[in-house]
């Protein structure tokens, strides 16, 4: 950020200014891929891999930062996996490439990815990632240096994805249909472009040994993670996609009779009636994305490696925050919107464990529910979707159990459930104390010293006063007896 932007932020949003300062000062970078000690795993000592890291920065700076903090050679593997799929996606999205040219390139992209020297310079001049394909031979060189288990996973996922993309682009080119019709068709498209990414990443995590082997077989949860992120991006990028004549929202959601739209571009109108109907269609899209939230939280709970967890949790936290930003936000139909940098920094600093990510999801689910209007046809279903997130958090991380800064766990005495736990703990303590006293007495009667007789007893205040009083009385009687005996002897 420029100095003027920092000053403007300080004057207009001082709390956000403080958050960003804290982030830049205290958020510790986990690793530096350019450091000498990281060269064996990051590949920074090779010109070709340095160029790949540069491409990663150019294609997605925020995603690049998360990838670079993954431990070991997994970061380099994920970076190359991302670049391969970005290259494939660039060809699919390029509307200037004729279908008869695009089809063979797409369906053979997994072969091109391991063919030394292959590149492609036929993309339109305005394509954002055109240069990646022009220098794709650099990516090919690095992919061929990967361990076989990593390379095979990347090629397998690329093969599956390229065929799905090719099918959809061919349908649009030959039938003239520019819309996805049903939610099922929408889910299948998102599976090809994002769900398979989740599957590939899970398999890479398992192959690296940083996660358990069973993580690689959790295809449904991996798919849901990918779909949550992809659907969030599709909702957020509405205006950009409509301007580029790319329509990903399924007609089954936005084309309902009560909304009255026959073309997606009609939702960009600014009259009050259109805005009202458009926000109802928008809430339907947000509702569809929220059905993947609980699966995503379940997926995150499986992860054990901290760097892998951060890699997955941060985008998920950003996604739920973006959904909340888009929900009932009419500006989304007029321009691209993004969460603010300070909010993103806060999420990065918080998303470090499953409990905290669950709380983040719950917070934004509550905000979504608070913004929902009873006049919205999706109101009840939105409430249920938010309630499922709330229920998930309460099931795994009950709100009456409080975690202190030192990691100690306490019970909230103001919560009725906490009171039940406290009473149960008191009852258990009382029963244990009585049992030890009985064992002690039994040991004395039998003339034996039992193990429990030498253990410290947990007794209440009343019992303590009774024992102290009895001991005092015995001492007083003995003292008086000694005094009486002395007096009598003296006489």
N, C-alpha and C positions, 0 to 999 in steps of 0.2 A: 504494500500500500504506500502511496505517495504521502509526503509530509502533510500536504493540504487535506488529504482524506483522513489522516489521523486527527488533525485539528478539528475538522468538521465532525468526526465521530465523537470526539471528546465533548464538543459543545452540544450536540444533538442527542447523543446516546451515551452518557458518561458511564453507566453500568456496563454496557457492552465494551466500552473502551477499557475498563478495568479487567474484564474477562479476557480480552485479547492480550493485554499486557501480561496477565498471569499465565496464559497459555504459552506465550513466547518465552517467558522467563523460566517457568517451572516444568513445562512438559518436556520430559527427557526423551531425546531421540534414541531408539533402541539399538540401532546399528548404523554405521556409515559404510555403504557399499564401496566407496572409493578408497577406504582405508587399506593399507598394505595387508593387514592380517585377514581382510575379507576377500582378497583377490581369488583365492582358490575356490571359493563358493559363489562369489558374485560375478566372476569373469571380467572384472574391470580392467585387468591387465591386457585384455584382447581388444583391439580396435573395433572388431565386429560387434562384440557384446556391449561396448560403450555406446556404439551407435544405436543398439537396440534399447538401452536404457534411455537414450535421448528420445527415441520414438515413443516410448512409454510416457515420458513427461509431456510430449506434444499431444498425444491422444487423450490422456486423462490425468491431469496433474494431481487431483485429489486421490484417485484410485492408485496412482503411482506411489504416492507417499505411504499408503497402507501396505502395498506389496513389498516395498523396500525394507520394511521392518520385520518381515517374516524371517525366521531363523534359517541359517544354512543355505544349501543349494536349492531349497524349495522356493525361495524368493525368485531366483533366476528362472526356475522352471515355470512358475506362475506367470512371470513377466512374458516369457516366450509364448506360453499358452494364450495369454491375452492378446498379444500382437498377431498371432495366427488367426484368431477368431475375429479380430478387428479388421484384418485384411479381407477375410471372407465377407464380413458384414458390409464393408465398403463397396465391394462389387455388387452385392445384392441391392443396396440402397441406391446405387448410381442409376438414375433414370435415363441417362444419355447412352447407355450401352444397350444395343438391340438384343431382344430375347434370344435370337438364334446364335448370337455371340456369347451372351451371358451364360446360357445353359451348360455348354461343355466346360467352361471355366469353373463354374460353381461345382459341378458334379465330379470334377477331377482335382479339386483344390487340395485334397489330402495327399494326392500324388505330387502335385506341384510343390507342396510344403517340404518334401524331402528330395526334390530334384535339384541338384547343385546348379547354380547360375540362373534359376528361373525368376523372372520378375514380370511386371505388367504395367504398361504405360498408357493403357487405353481408357482410363477413367477421365471423366470430364474435368476441366480446369478448375471448377469451383468445389470439387470434392475436398472436404477438410483433410482427409487422410490419404490423399492421392500419392504423396511422396513415399509413404510406407510401402505401397505396392511397387513404385518405381525402383526402390532399393530392397525389394523383398528377398533378393538373393542373400542379403546380410542375415536376415532372419533364418533362411534355409540353412545357412552355414552353422548357425548356433543350435538350431533344432537337431541337426545331425550329430552334435557333440554331446547331447543329453544321454543320460543312462537309458538303456533299452526299456526299462519298466516305465519311465516317464514318457519317453518318446512314443511308445505304443499306445498309451492312454490318450495323448494329445491327438495322434492320428486317428484313433477310433472315434473320438468325440467329433473331430472335424468331419469325418466321413458321414456320421449320422446327421450332423447339423447342415452340411452342404446340401444333402438330398432334400431335407425338409424345406430349406430356403428356396431351392430350385423349384420345388413343386408349387410353392405359393407365388413366386414371381412368374412362373409359366402360366398359372391360372389367371393372374391379373392381365398378362399380355395377350392371351388367346381368347378369353371370354369377355373381356371388357369390364369385369366385375372388380371394382376398386375397394370394396368393403368386405370385412369379415362379417359373416351373417349371424352366427350363433356364438354363445359363450363357450361352447365346446370347441368350436373352431378357433376361437381366440386363445383358449387354454393350450391347444395343440401348437399354435404358432409361437406362443410364449415359451412352450416347452422346447421347441427347436432352437430358439434364439437365446434362451436364458436357463431353462431347466437343465438342459444338457451341460451347460457351463457348471451348474451346481454339482451335477453328477461327476463331471471330470475332476473338479476340485476335490471332492470327497475321495475319489480314487487316488488322487495325487497325495492327499494328506495321509492316507493309509499306506501307500507305497513308500512314502518317505520314512515311515516308522514313528512319525511325530504324533500320530493318532492311532487308535486301535484299529485292527483289521476290519472289524464290523462296520466302521464308519463308511468305508467304501461301498458297502452294500445297502446303505440306507437311501435308496433311490427316491422314495416318495418324499421324505423330508428334505433331501437335497433339491428336488424339483420345486418344492414349495418355497424354499429360500430364494431360488432363482426367479420364480414367478412373482414373489413379493416385490423384489427390486425392479424387475422389468415392467410390471404393471404400474408401479409408482412412476417410473420414468415416462411411460406412455400417457398417463394422466397429466403429469406436469408439462410435457412437451406438446400439449394439444395445439396451441397456436402455431408453433413452428412447423409441426407436421401438416396442419391444414394448409398453411401457406405453400408448402412444398408438394401439396396434393398427395400426401401419404396419410391414409386413414386406417388406424389400428383399433379404434373403439368398435366393439361388435354392435351391429344393428339391433340385436335382440335387447340391448340395454338402452341405447339412445333413440332408437326408432319406435318406441312404444307409442301407441295411439294417443295416450293422454299427454305426451310431450309435444306431439304435432310437428316433428321434424322429418323432412324427407332427404335432406342433405346435411352433413355435419357442419359445413361452413355457415349454415343458417344460425348456428348457436353463437356466432360472433356478433350478432346484432346487439345493440345497446338499449333497446326499448325495454321498459320494466317487465312486460309480459314475457318477452323472449328470455330475458335474464332469469326470471323465475323458473321457467321451464328448463332452461339450460342447467341451472344449479341442481334441479331434480335429477337430470340425466347424469350430471357429475357425481351426485351422491350415490347413484347406482354403480358407477365405476369404482368409487372409493369402497363401497360395500363389497364389491367383488374382490378387490385387493385385500381387504381385511380378513377374508376367509383363510388366507395363508399365514396369518400372524402367529397363531398358536403353534402350527407346525414348525415355523421358523424358530420360535422359542424352544421347542423340544429339541430341534437340531443343535442349537447353541449349547444346551445342557449336556450334550454328549461329548463336547470338545474338552480336551484336557491340556493341550499345549497352549501357553499364554499367547504366543505370537500368532498362532492359527486362530485362536478365539478372537483376538483383536481384529484380525483381518476380516473375519465374518461378522462380528458384532457391530463394528462401526458403521458399515453400509446399512445394516438392518436398522440401527437406531436412526440413521439419516432418513431412511425410507419412511418409518412411521411418523417422523417429524414433518416430512414433506407431504404425506397424506393429510396430516392435520392442517398444514398450510393451505393446501389446495381445497379442502372441504369447505363448501359454501363461499369460496373466494371468487368473486366475479371477475377479478383482474386476470385470472388464469385464461380467460377466453380472449383477452386483448393482447397479452404479452407473456413472455416467459417469466416465471417466478421461481425464486430459490430461497431456501432458508438463509438467514443472516449468518455472517461469518462467526460472530460471537456465539450464536446458538450452536453452530457446527463445532466450534472449539470446546464448548461445554460438553457436548455429546461425546467427543473424542476422549476427553478426560474422565468421563463417567463410565463409559462402556468397557469395563475391565473385568466383569464377572457376570455370571448368569442372573444372579439376584438383581443386580443394578440395572441390567438391560431389561429385565422383567418390569422393574419399577418405571423405567423410561417408557416402555410400551403402555403401561397402565396410566401414566400421567397424560400421554397424548391421546389415549383412548377416551379418557374422561373429558379432555378438551373437545374432542370430536363430538362426543355425546352432548356436551353442553351447547354446542353450536347447532345441533340438529333441530329441525323445526317440525312440530306435529303435523303441519300441512304437507310435509314431504311424503310422497307415497312410500318411501323407503325407511321412514322413521322407526317403525317397530324393528325391522331387520337390522338397521344400524345399531339400535339399542342392544339387540341380542349379540351382535358381533363384538361390541365393546364389552358387554357383560362376560363373554367367553374369555377375553383377555384378563379381565378382573378376576374371574374364577380361577384361571391358570395361576396367576400370581398368588392368590390366597391359598391355593392347594399346595404349591411348592414352597412358598415363602410367606407364611401367615403373618398378617399385619400386627398381631399382638405380641409376636416375638421380635424383640428389638436387638439390633447388633450395634455394639459400641465401637468407638474409634480403635480400641485395642483388640477388637474381634470377640470380646466377651458377649455372651447372649443373655439377655434379661427378658422378663415378662412384663408387659404393660398392665399394671394393677387396675387401671381405669376401664379396661376392656373386660366384659363379662366372661369371655373365654379365658383371659388371663387370670381372672379371679378363680375360675375352676381349676386351672393348673396350679395356682398358688395353694389353694386348699388341699389339693391332692398331694402336693409336695409336703405340706405340713402334716397331713395324715400319715404319709409314708414315713416321715421322720419320727413321728410319735410312736408308731408301731415298731419301728426298728429299735427305738430307745427302750420300750417295754420289753422287747424280746431279749435285749442284752442284759437288762436288770434281772429277768427271770433266769437267764443262763448263769449269771453271777451268783444268785442265791442258791441255785441248784448245786453249783460247784462248792460253795461253803458248807452246805448241809452234808454233802457227800465226803467232805474232807479232802477234796481235790481241787487243784487250781486249773480251771479250764482256760482255754485260749481267750474266751470272751472276758474272763475275769481280769486280764491284764490290759485289755483294750480300753481306751478312753470312752467314757459314757457320755451320751448326749442327753441331758436332762433339762427340764423346764425350770423357770425361775422359782416356782412354788416349791418344787422338790429341793432345789438348792438351798432355799431359806430353811426348810425343815431340817436338812442334814446339818447345816451350820448351827442352827439353834440347839439341836440335840448335842452336838459336839461341845458347844459352849456350856450347856447344862452339866455335862459330865465333868468338864474341867472345874466348874464352880463347886460341885459336890466334893470332888477329890481335894480341892484346896481347903474347903471348910473342914473336911475330915482331918486333914493334916494339922490345921490350926487348933482344932479341938483336942487332938491327941497331944500336941505340944503343951497346951495350957494345962491339961490334966497331969502331964508328966512333971511340969515345973512345980505344981502344987504338992 
